[in-house]
């Protein structure tokens, strides 16, 4: 599951993205992969690892809440066959 978020404010020259994804490595550890930065760039990456899937899911939801509080909006996926 991947969550893409955007924050755009042309008056303040803000055009940023934030992407979150639950991951699992070959050894069974669960984690949250984050990527963020200015739109149009690769941005920065970070992986945080947790002992259980539940801990990773709680961390993911906390990060989403933090980003929403800072003005980011969740970018909804475009369905196939519906234009754009």
N, C-alpha and C positions, 0 to 999 in steps of 0.2 A: 504494500500500500504506500503510495507516494502522495504527499500533500504539497501543492505548489501555492505560494502566496506572493502577492505583489503589493507594493506601496508606491503610488505615483502622486506627486504634487508638483505641478509645473511651476507654480509660484515660488517654491523653495528649491527648485532644481533637483527634486528627489525622484528617482526612477530605479527602484530596488526590487530584488527578488529574494525569496527565502524558500528553500525546498527541504522537506523532511521525509524520511523513509525508514520503515522498520527493516532491519537486516538480520541475517543469521550467518555466522561463519561456519567453516568446516568442522570446528570443534564443538559446535552446539551452543556457543555463546550468542545471546541476542543483543542487538544494539540499535542505535539510532544514528543514521547517516544524515548530516546536515550539509547543505551547500547554500551560500548566500553571497550577495554582492550587488554591484550595479548591473542593471539589465544590459545585455549585449557583451558581457564579459564572462569568463569561467568562474570568477568569484573565488571564494575560499571554501575548503572542505574540512569536516571534522567528523570523526566517529567516536561515539561514546558506547562502551560495552557494559552490559548488566548480566547478573547471574540468572535471572529468569525473564521469560517473555512478559510477564505481568509488570515487572519493574520497568522494562523498556517501554511498554505501552503507557504507563503512568508518566514517564519522562517525556514521551512524545506529546501527550495531552497537555502537560505543563508548558512545553515549548510553544505549542499552538496558542495557548491562552496568553502567553507573554507577547507573542508577535501580534495577536489581535489587539492587545492593549496598546501597542505602539503604533497602530494605524494600518497594519497590513490587512489585506482582504484575501480570502481564499479564492483561488482561480479555479472555476469549475471546468471539468474536461468537456471538450466539444464532442458530441455524439457523431458517429459516422453517418454520413448521408444528410447532415443538417447544415449544409453550407459552411461558410467561413473556414 
